[in-house]
Amino acid sequence: MANRTTIEHSHTLPQAFLTLLDRDIDTGANVRPLPEDLAQFMLAQIALLPSVDLDEAFEADIDL
């Protein structure tokens, strides 16, 4: 993964999930395109919020 995040040791479950997700993405396992109807629905929802800039850079740290 291009940008890994360090998670506090007390959060072992999220850390385990993110590690599993990272491995799947790296190997291409269990990674599939979104179903077309879901992708179209998501695009339609974005169209309802014209002030959203999907290319806007983040200006601060982001907490997950």
BASE-813015 format. One record per residue: x negated, y, z negated of N, C-alpha, C, O in turn; residue number from 1. Coordinates in nm, 2 decimals, m for minus. Last residue first. Layout:
- n.X; n.Y; n.Z; ca.X; ca.Y; ca.Z; c.X; c.Y; c.Z; o.X; o.Y; o.Z; seq
- X; Y; Z; X; Y; Z; X; Y; Z; X; Y; Z; NUM
...
END
This chain:
- n.X; n.Y; n.Z; ca.X; ca.Y; ca.Z; c.X; c.Y; c.Z; o.X; o.Y; o.Z; seq
- 0.89; 0.81; m1.11; 0.98; 0.70; m1.07; 1.05; 0.64; m1.18; 1.13; 0.55; m1.17; 64
- 0.82; 1.14; m1.06; 0.83; 1.04; m1.16; 0.93; 0.93; m1.11; 1.04; 0.97; m1.06; 63
- 0.59; 1.31; m0.87; 0.72; 1.25; m0.87; 0.73; 1.14; m0.97; 0.64; 1.05; m0.96; 62
- 0.42; 1.63; m0.87; 0.42; 1.48; m0.90; 0.57; 1.44; m0.90; 0.66; 1.51; m0.94; 61
- 0.51; 1.86; m0.61; 0.47; 1.83; m0.74; 0.47; 1.68; m0.76; 0.51; 1.60; m0.66; 60
- 0.60; 1.90; m0.35; 0.51; 2.00; m0.41; 0.46; 1.97; m0.55; 0.37; 2.04; m0.60; 59
- 0.62; 1.71; m0.06; 0.64; 1.72; m0.20; 0.55; 1.82; m0.26; 0.43; 1.82; m0.23; 58
- 0.72; 1.84; 0.26; 0.62; 1.78; 0.17; 0.66; 1.80; 0.02; 0.73; 1.90; m0.01; 57
- 0.99; 1.75; 0.47; 0.93; 1.84; 0.37; 0.83; 1.77; 0.28; 0.86; 1.66; 0.23; 56
- 1.12; 1.58; 0.64; 0.97; 1.60; 0.66; 0.91; 1.69; 0.56; 0.79; 1.72; 0.57; 55
- 1.38; 1.60; 0.58; 1.32; 1.47; 0.56; 1.16; 1.48; 0.58; 1.09; 1.39; 0.53; 54
- 1.55; 1.84; 0.44; 1.44; 1.83; 0.54; 1.36; 1.70; 0.50; 1.29; 1.70; 0.41; 53
- 1.88; 1.93; 0.40; 1.78; 1.83; 0.36; 1.68; 1.82; 0.47; 1.71; 1.80; 0.59; 52
- 2.09; 2.09; 0.47; 1.98; 2.15; 0.41; 1.86; 2.06; 0.37; 1.76; 2.10; 0.32; 51
- 2.30; 1.93; 0.57; 2.20; 1.99; 0.67; 2.08; 2.06; 0.60; 1.98; 2.09; 0.67; 50
- 2.45; 1.68; 0.49; 2.36; 1.77; 0.41; 2.26; 1.83; 0.49; 2.14; 1.80; 0.49; 49
- 2.57; 1.52; 0.67; 2.66; 1.60; 0.59; 2.58; 1.70; 0.50; 2.64; 1.79; 0.44; 48
- 2.36; 1.38; 0.78; 2.42; 1.49; 0.86; 2.51; 1.58; 0.78; 2.53; 1.69; 0.82; 47
- 2.32; 1.18; 0.60; 2.22; 1.29; 0.60; 2.28; 1.41; 0.68; 2.25; 1.53; 0.64; 46
- 2.54; 1.02; 0.67; 2.54; 1.09; 0.53; 2.44; 1.20; 0.53; 2.46; 1.31; 0.47; 45
- 2.45; 0.93; 0.91; 2.58; 1.01; 0.91; 2.58; 1.09; 0.77; 2.62; 1.20; 0.77; 44
- 2.23; 0.78; 0.84; 2.21; 0.90; 0.92; 2.34; 0.99; 0.92; 2.32; 1.11; 0.92; 43
- 2.37; 0.58; 0.70; 2.27; 0.66; 0.63; 2.25; 0.79; 0.71; 2.24; 0.90; 0.65; 42
- 2.52; 0.46; 0.91; 2.59; 0.52; 0.80; 2.50; 0.62; 0.72; 2.54; 0.73; 0.68; 41
- 2.31; 0.36; 1.07; 2.40; 0.46; 1.12; 2.47; 0.54; 1.01; 2.49; 0.66; 1.01; 40
- 2.21; 0.17; 0.89; 2.12; 0.27; 0.94; 2.21; 0.39; 0.99; 2.18; 0.51; 0.96; 39
- 2.43; 0.00; 0.87; 2.38; 0.07; 0.75; 2.29; 0.18; 0.79; 2.31; 0.29; 0.74; 38
- 2.45; m0.10; 1.14; 2.56; m0.02; 1.08; 2.52; 0.05; 0.95; 2.57; 0.16; 0.93; 37
- 2.20; m0.23; 1.17; 2.23; m0.11; 1.25; 2.34; m0.03; 1.19; 2.34; 0.09; 1.18; 36
- 2.02; m0.32; 0.88; 2.13; m0.35; 0.97; 2.17; m0.22; 1.04; 2.17; m0.12; 0.98; 35
- 1.67; m0.24; 0.87; 1.80; m0.23; 0.82; 1.91; m0.27; 0.92; 1.88; m0.26; 1.04; 34
- 1.42; m0.50; 0.94; 1.49; m0.37; 0.97; 1.62; m0.37; 0.90; 1.69; m0.47; 0.87; 33
- 1.26; m0.67; 0.67; 1.34; m0.67; 0.79; 1.39; m0.53; 0.82; 1.40; m0.45; 0.72; 32
- 1.05; m0.86; 0.48; 1.07; m0.72; 0.53; 1.14; m0.73; 0.66; 1.08; m0.78; 0.76; 31
- 0.96; m1.11; 0.40; 1.09; m1.05; 0.34; 1.11; m0.91; 0.38; 1.19; m0.84; 0.31; 30
- 0.62; m1.02; 0.47; 0.72; m1.12; 0.42; 0.85; m1.05; 0.37; 0.84; m0.95; 0.30; 29
- 0.42; m0.86; 0.53; 0.53; m0.86; 0.62; 0.64; m0.96; 0.59; 0.73; m0.99; 0.66; 28
- 0.21; m0.83; 0.36; 0.21; m0.96; 0.44; 0.32; m0.96; 0.55; 0.33; m1.04; 0.63; 27
- 0.27; m0.58; 0.25; 0.13; m0.61; 0.31; 0.13; m0.73; 0.40; 0.07; m0.73; 0.50; 26
- 0.53; m0.63; 0.15; 0.50; m0.53; 0.26; 0.37; m0.55; 0.33; 0.36; m0.55; 0.45; 25
- 0.48; m0.82; m0.04; 0.57; m0.85; 0.07; 0.54; m0.75; 0.18; 0.54; m0.80; 0.30; 24
- 0.31; m0.68; m0.22; 0.26; m0.80; m0.15; 0.35; m0.83; m0.03; 0.29; m0.87; 0.08; 23
- 0.49; m0.48; m0.30; 0.37; m0.44; m0.23; 0.31; m0.56; m0.16; 0.27; m0.54; m0.04; 22
- 0.68; m0.63; m0.44; 0.72; m0.55; m0.32; 0.60; m0.52; m0.24; 0.60; m0.53; m0.11; 21
- 0.52; m0.73; m0.65; 0.58; m0.82; m0.55; 0.62; m0.75; m0.42; 0.60; m0.80; m0.32; 20
- 0.46; m0.48; m0.77; 0.35; m0.56; m0.72; 0.41; m0.66; m0.62; 0.35; m0.69; m0.51; 19
- 0.72; m0.40; m0.84; 0.64; m0.32; m0.75; 0.52; m0.40; m0.69; 0.49; m0.38; m0.57; 18
- 0.78; m0.60; m1.03; 0.86; m0.58; m0.91; 0.78; m0.51; m0.81; 0.78; m0.55; m0.69; 17
- 0.58; m0.55; m1.23; 0.58; m0.68; m1.16; 0.66; m0.67; m1.03; 0.62; m0.73; m0.93; 16
- 0.65; m0.29; m1.31; 0.52; m0.32; m1.25; 0.52; m0.45; m1.17; 0.46; m0.45; m1.06; 15
- 0.90; m0.34; m1.42; 0.89; m0.26; m1.30; 0.75; m0.28; m1.23; 0.75; m0.28; m1.11; 14
- 0.80; m0.51; m1.63; 0.90; m0.56; m1.54; 0.89; m0.47; m1.41; 0.89; m0.53; m1.30; 13
- 0.62; m0.36; m1.79; 0.57; m0.47; m1.72; 0.67; m0.52; m1.61; 0.63; m0.57; m1.50; 12
- 0.57; m0.11; m1.93; 0.67; m0.12; m1.82; 0.63; m0.24; m1.73; 0.61; m0.22; m1.61; 11
- 0.36; m0.07; m2.09; 0.48; m0.11; m2.15; 0.59; m0.14; m2.05; 0.70; m0.18; m2.09; 10
- 0.15; 0.02; m1.93; 0.15; m0.12; m1.96; 0.28; m0.16; m2.03; 0.32; m0.28; m2.02; 9
- 0.26; 0.26; m1.68; 0.22; 0.23; m1.82; 0.24; 0.08; m1.84; 0.33; 0.01; m1.79; 8
- 0.13; 0.23; m1.35; 0.25; 0.23; m1.44; 0.20; 0.19; m1.58; 0.11; 0.11; m1.60; 7
- m0.01; 0.41; m1.09; m0.04; 0.34; m1.21; 0.08; 0.34; m1.30; 0.14; 0.45; m1.32; 6
- 0.06; 0.36; m0.75; 0.09; 0.43; m0.87; 0.06; 0.35; m0.99; 0.10; 0.23; m1.00; 5
- m0.09; 0.38; m0.42; m0.04; 0.30; m0.54; m0.03; 0.39; m0.66; m0.10; 0.49; m0.68; 4
- m0.06; 0.43; m0.12; m0.06; 0.52; m0.23; 0.00; 0.45; m0.35; 0.11; 0.46; m0.38; 3
- m0.06; 0.22; 0.07; m0.14; 0.34; 0.09; m0.16; 0.42; m0.03; m0.26; 0.48; m0.05; 2
- m0.09; m0.12; 0.00; 0.00; 0.00; 0.00; m0.09; 0.12; 0.00; m0.19; 0.13; m0.07; 1
END
